[in-house]
Amino acid sequence: AADPFRVIPSIMVGSAVTGALSMLFHIELRAPHGGIFVIPIAVSNPLLYIFAILVGMVVTAFMIGLLKKKVS
């Protein structure tokens, strides 16, 4: 990354939000791998799982937007 001091913390916070939401919603992932391809068959609540991922993505994007320097 060209700007690791702003990008990496943003990714960490977005990931933490996603993880916290998935725990709050009691989501179980029965496959240790597979990414989005296992959502229909290995996730206990697919819609809430996707919602948690989307919220984490928005948080990450918002933080990067706040922390990145403006291009002059």
C-alpha angles and dihedrals in degrees: 000000000000092000108030096162091065103028101047096052089048091053091047093053093046091050091048091052091050092049093047092050093048089052092046090052091047092236116178122204108198095188120065091211142016104095116214092348093074096048095098095047109026107035121088095215111017098182095052089044091055089045091054091050092049093049090051090050092051092048091050093049092046093051093047089050091052097044102040117096117247114253111242 
